[in-house]
Amino acid sequence: MVRAYRFAINKEDDLIDLSNKIITTKKQNLIHQLIKVLRYPEDEAHNDIELIDGFSRNIYQVRLLTEIGSKILKKLDFEIVRVKQSPRELDTHVNFYVPIIKNENFELMLRKLCELGVQEFTPVFFKLSQKKYLRKLREHSYQERILKIIESATEQCGGAVFAKLNPVISFEDLIRMNQKVDKDTIKLFGSERLSLSEVPLNIAIPASMKEVSLLIGPEGGLSIEEVEALEKTEFKGISLGKRILRAETAAVVLFTKLGLI
């Protein structure tokens, strides 16, 4: 089997011309990776390059048209050989209210949740969140880094749609946003403060359910007041087991309890 190389193109700057079956990209890291790192041969006969646009489920199987020489390439042209739909996207939309935690742990958490299929992230500043991590997350350069992590995680796991990264909200904002009853959405939060005897270990998601909202607390967990506030909304508590988990581990455990993968 011929190995397929998958790359994300930039939907704002690159051209997808379906009528003429041409894709043109100016994305320099894609050009560098394909030509300089992978040393993709210009006479390659196999249709083993796949491109994704990040917003649709389309996977474009393409053939490189641009001749590769010693000159610096500013763009690449591809012929679209086939367009197929990605089978690896979840049918249920998952929005994860993620805690603001230590930078490297935050990045690991988002990367793993992207691999699992989460489509939307909303960072939340909780009572026990640290302000220094909030300041970092609000930096434009760091937001760009996070978007690149989401993009690379999607490429690596065979996905096609990039998860959306929402602006940071406060816990109070989260409560206000979730006061309205929505029968089409299941909302769950996990916390070590929940008694194993009072809340379920797992939950069955109906096949017809179109959206799920998930939430975990930061390093140090949710405060008693935050748990009580969540229980007054549509959020239902779920146990994450007997152990006290790190935030990035708790996020993965909570997601897997849905049985969506």
C-alpha positions in Angstrom: 0.0 0.0 0.0 1.3 3.4 -0.9 1.7 5.8 2.0 -0.6 8.8 1.9 0.8 12.2 2.9 -1.9 14.4 4.4 -1.6 18.2 4.7 -3.9 21.1 5.7 -4.3 24.0 3.3 -5.3 27.6 4.3 -9.0 28.2 3.4 -8.5 32.0 3.4 -5.4 32.2 1.2 -5.4 29.1 -0.9 -7.5 28.3 -4.0 -9.8 25.3 -4.4 -11.1 25.3 -7.9 -13.4 22.3 -8.2 -14.6 23.1 -11.7 -11.1 22.9 -13.1 -10.0 20.3 -10.5 -7.1 22.5 -9.3 -5.8 23.4 -5.8 -3.2 26.0 -5.4 -1.5 26.6 -2.0 1.0 29.2 -0.9 1.3 27.7 2.6 5.1 27.8 3.1 5.3 25.1 5.9 3.4 22.7 3.6 5.8 23.4 0.7 8.8 23.0 3.0 7.5 19.8 4.6 6.6 18.1 1.3 9.6 19.2 -0.7 12.5 19.7 1.7 11.6 17.3 4.6 9.8 14.4 2.8 11.7 15.1 -0.4 8.6 14.2 -2.4 9.7 13.1 -5.9 8.5 15.3 -8.8 7.9 12.3 -11.0 5.8 10.5 -8.4 3.0 8.6 -10.3 0.9 7.6 -7.3 -2.0 9.7 -6.1 -0.7 9.6 -2.5 -1.1 13.2 -1.4 -4.3 14.2 0.5 -5.3 17.8 1.3 -7.9 18.9 3.8 -9.4 22.4 4.1 -10.2 22.2 7.9 -13.9 23.3 7.7 -15.5 20.6 5.5 -15.3 16.8 5.6 -13.7 16.8 2.2 -10.5 14.9 1.6 -8.9 15.9 -1.7 -6.7 13.2 -3.2 -4.4 15.1 -5.5 -1.4 14.9 -7.8 1.4 17.4 -7.7 1.6 19.5 -10.9 4.4 21.9 -10.0 7.8 21.0 -11.3 10.3 20.7 -8.4 13.7 22.3 -9.0 16.4 24.0 -7.0 14.5 27.3 -7.1 12.5 28.6 -4.2 8.9 27.7 -4.6 6.3 30.2 -3.5 3.3 28.1 -4.4 2.3 24.6 -5.4 -0.4 23.5 -7.9 -2.2 20.2 -7.5 -4.7 18.3 -9.7 -7.7 17.0 -7.8 -8.0 13.3 -8.7 -10.7 12.5 -6.3 -12.8 14.1 -3.5 -14.0 11.8 -0.7 -15.8 12.4 2.6 -13.9 11.7 5.8 -15.3 8.8 7.8 -13.4 9.8 10.9 -15.5 12.7 12.1 -18.0 12.2 15.0 -21.7 12.6 14.2 -22.3 14.2 17.6 -20.9 17.7 18.1 -18.8 17.9 21.2 -18.0 21.2 22.9 -15.5 20.9 25.7 -15.3 23.6 28.4 -11.6 23.2 29.1 -9.8 24.6 32.2 -6.9 27.0 31.8 -3.9 25.1 33.2 -0.2 25.0 32.8 0.7 25.7 29.2 2.3 22.4 28.2 -0.5 20.4 29.9 -3.1 22.6 28.2 -1.5 21.9 24.8 -1.4 18.2 25.6 -5.0 18.2 26.6 -6.2 19.9 23.4 -4.1 17.7 21.2 -5.5 14.5 22.8 -9.1 15.7 22.7 -8.6 16.7 19.0 -7.4 13.2 18.3 -10.6 11.8 19.9 -12.8 14.0 17.8 -13.8 17.1 19.9 -15.0 19.8 17.5 -15.1 22.9 19.8 -13.1 24.2 22.8 -14.1 26.9 25.2 -11.4 27.8 27.8 -12.9 28.7 31.2 -11.3 30.6 34.1 -12.3 28.8 37.3 -11.9 29.8 40.9 -8.7 27.8 41.2 -7.3 28.7 37.8 -4.0 30.7 37.8 -3.9 34.1 36.3 -0.5 33.7 34.8 -1.8 31.0 32.5 -4.8 33.2 31.5 -2.5 36.0 30.5 -0.5 33.5 28.3 -3.6 32.2 26.6 -4.8 35.6 25.7 -1.6 36.4 23.8 -2.1 36.4 20.1 1.1 34.5 19.4 0.1 31.8 21.8 -3.4 31.5 20.3 -1.7 31.0 16.9 0.4 28.2 18.5 -2.8 26.5 19.8 -4.4 26.7 16.4 -1.4 25.0 14.8 -1.5 22.3 17.5 -5.2 21.7 16.6 -4.3 21.6 12.9 -1.4 19.2 13.3 -3.4 16.9 15.6 -6.2 16.7 13.0 -3.7 15.9 10.2 -2.0 13.2 12.3 -5.2 11.4 13.4 -6.7 11.3 9.9 -9.4 13.9 10.6 -10.6 16.6 8.2 -12.3 19.3 10.3 -10.4 21.6 12.6 -11.8 22.1 16.1 -13.0 25.6 16.8 -11.2 27.6 19.6 -13.6 30.0 21.3 -12.5 33.1 23.4 -11.8 32.6 27.1 -14.9 32.9 29.4 -15.3 33.2 33.2 -17.1 30.5 35.2 -19.9 33.1 35.8 -20.2 33.5 32.0 -20.5 29.7 31.6 -23.3 29.5 34.2 -25.2 32.3 32.4 -24.7 30.7 29.0 -26.2 27.4 30.3 -29.3 28.6 32.1 -31.5 27.8 29.1 -32.9 24.3 28.8 -31.8 22.6 25.6 -33.4 19.2 25.1 -31.1 18.4 22.2 -27.9 18.7 24.2 -26.4 16.6 27.0 -24.2 18.5 29.5 -21.8 16.7 31.8 -19.1 17.6 34.2 -16.6 15.4 36.0 -15.1 16.1 39.4 -13.3 14.2 42.2 -15.7 15.9 44.6 -18.6 13.8 43.4 -19.4 10.7 45.4 -19.1 7.4 43.5 -22.4 6.2 45.1 -24.4 9.2 44.0 -23.4 9.7 40.3 -23.0 7.4 37.4 -19.6 6.1 36.1 -20.8 6.1 32.5 -23.6 7.5 30.5 -25.3 6.3 27.3 -25.5 8.9 24.6 -28.6 8.4 22.3 -27.8 8.0 18.7 -30.1 10.9 17.9 -28.2 13.3 20.2 -26.6 16.0 18.1 -24.6 17.9 20.7 -22.7 17.2 24.0 -21.1 19.7 26.3 -18.4 18.5 28.6 -16.6 20.2 31.5 -13.8 19.6 33.9 -12.0 21.8 36.5 -8.5 23.1 36.6 -5.5 21.9 38.6 -7.0 21.7 42.1 -10.4 20.8 40.7 -13.8 22.5 40.9 -14.6 24.3 44.1 -17.6 23.2 46.2 -19.4 26.4 45.1 -18.7 25.7 41.4 -20.1 22.1 41.7 -23.2 23.4 43.4 -23.7 26.1 40.7 -23.3 23.5 37.9 -25.8 21.2 39.5 -28.4 24.1 39.4 -28.0 24.2 35.6 -28.5 21.4 33.0 -25.1 20.0 33.8 -25.1 16.6 35.3 -22.2 15.2 37.4 -20.4 12.1 36.4 -17.7 10.2 38.4 -14.2 9.9 36.9 -13.4 6.9 39.2 -11.6 6.5 42.6 -8.4 8.3 41.7 -7.6 12.0 41.6 -6.7 12.7 38.0 -4.6 15.5 36.5 -6.8 17.9 34.5 -5.5 16.7 31.1 -6.1 13.0 32.1 -9.6 13.8 33.5 -10.6 15.4 30.2 -9.7 12.3 28.2 -11.4 10.0 30.7 -14.6 12.1 30.7 -14.8 12.0 26.9 -14.3 8.3 26.6 -17.2 7.7 29.0 -19.5 8.9 26.3 -18.9 5.8 24.2 -18.6 7.9 21.0 -15.4 6.3 19.8 
